[in-house]
Amino acid sequence: MFKKILIANRGEIALRIIRTCREMGIKTIAVYSTADKDSLHVKFADEAVCIGKPASSDSYLNIAHIMAAAEITNADAIHPGYGFLAENAKFSEICGEHGIKFIGPTPAMINAMGDKITAKETMIKAGVPVVPGGEGLLESLDHALRLANEIGYPVILKATAGGGGKGMRVVWEDGDMERSFNTAKAEAGAAFKNDGIYMEKFVEEPRHIEIQIAGDQYGRVSHLSERDCSIQRRHQKLVEESPSPFMTPELRQRMGDAAIKAASAINYESVGTIEFLVDKHRNFYFMEMNTRIQVEHCVTEEVTNFDLIKEQIKIAIGEPISGTNYEPQGHAIECRINAEDPYNDFRPSPGKITVLHQPGGHGIRVDSHAYAGYTIPPYYDSMIAKIIAVARTREEAINTMHRSLSEYVIEGIKTTIPFHLQLMKDERFRSGDFNTKFLESFKLL
């Protein structure tokens, strides 16, 4: 077992990892920027090291600073959490070179799934359904026009090194292609230092459904059922739930088998997520693999009674995975609480929290690093909390969530709580009639 784990992250996920490590008897080391000196992950870790100025490039993305912190504290492992360096193959490689275990997959596994074109080719070879599209990167505007007419409109342009909706454009006809092509390439180059883009058939009315998987060092892979992440704004998830109201036992079986094939194709070890687009006819297509823990892992934990962080750590020390495939028991819904103003186009709202009262009661879990008096810095992701409601049925889980949101008091900043309160009362959402375009017609009252 590891003696000390350095957590190369911040906020609620750093706290989440600290809690599991403490239960496992493992000491923790927090790293923090000067903007995070008063953050809870700094207070609750056994040791803490300042690694730089507020900008991520000077702190949480600064590999040299993080490795120096690991060396001076004698860490024998690093947990990257999600975001920042969690899917950085070079960081994983450097950890290995310094004799420090990276709690996650190997550099080769990260690379295999980090590039969208490579990942798609791997999935085709493994027999996993993929969205119809061209092979390789688009070489020119003419190439894009020819391919779009072969596939049939609408099509979507995507950045090969992308994520979070950057470098992504839907094209409905030839006349829209030039502007979309140039914009997607420019955006991809600015965001990822790689302007390569590729084309796929645009799946209309899609659900975003992902399968949680775990693989060990002995070639075994299991899945822990699905999460529905279709409630999104600009490709950013706002609500996740398990099981999906769109799921059938037969579809879960097929998607679970496909997810295991996908992970097995690269001999995957660690926890991870296979993300699929599912059309209205329940045809599903591989979208991408996240080679890390997900923000929304909590909903899976609640319906499987399974600690995914603990599983991740145990896999890293060489233990076999804990079980076979899991079926969800009951229903869990997660709402991301962001420091954003939903009445002003979700504009970020950093600042000092003057009053905070978090909800509780039966069936409620809150993962948060916020507290009264805490100042939310403007430099990082705006998420400050996750509420997870758990109940026997989806209807009960929605009602529990609405009750908990109505108890949540955060003053001093704007939050997305009013948005979530209205969503939980929306009849289309409650009936399960939604897809990734749902919020385009949702009006906040």
Summary of the structure (lengths in Angstrom):
residues: 445
radius of gyration: 21.3
end to end distance: 52.2
largest distance: 61.2
contacts: 1544
relative contact order: 0.11
helix: 35%
strand: 27%
